[in-house]
């Protein structure tokens, strides 16, 4: 069955630093992959998605993600983090009519 | 002009009570979902409906009963609430039944005392 793993439960960065959040997938064919963000007290919002084609995907809020088949990864990156990026980030993959979410990575941003 | 709205935002109740959470989407989507998020932020799908028909029913106690009066609404009724039901419940919708590109409501925090 399709699944995603987020190895980092909690990451702390300084404002202005670069960020990379890891996501590894388990999927038989070329997967569809998603990153969602959940701000405190809010529902999830789609940041970006990969379906096919260019392996570097641009999303909202200055985020990007790179699909690497050789590493079964779809890591989320941002060159310079803002305090407002503090949130929970979820990687996801569709599986039989539903979206399967990873366990999430909580991002904390220090001034 | 909220796309997916659910009410109430907070729900505090005693064990054994029955409660409902309502969800409405104005996106014209065909598919709606209920997800449960536990205290560790783990998200698990409970139900999905496509055009008012149930298509996913995960391993959820039958105390939980979804109802979809039309494709813009998916309500969740919970009977005989238990302590373990405490969680945040999210409604979501998507254009089709493949589970891609979900739009989420802001959640209902349920606390069972």
Interface residues (C-beta under 8 A of the other chain):
Chain A: X32 X34 X36 X38 X41 X42 X43 X44 X45 X46 X49 X88 X90 X94 X95 X96 X97 X98 X99 X101 X103 X104 X106
Chain B: X4 X33 X40 X41 X42 X43 X45 X48 X55 X56 X90 X92 X97 X98 X99 X100 X101 X102 X103 X104 X105 X106 X107
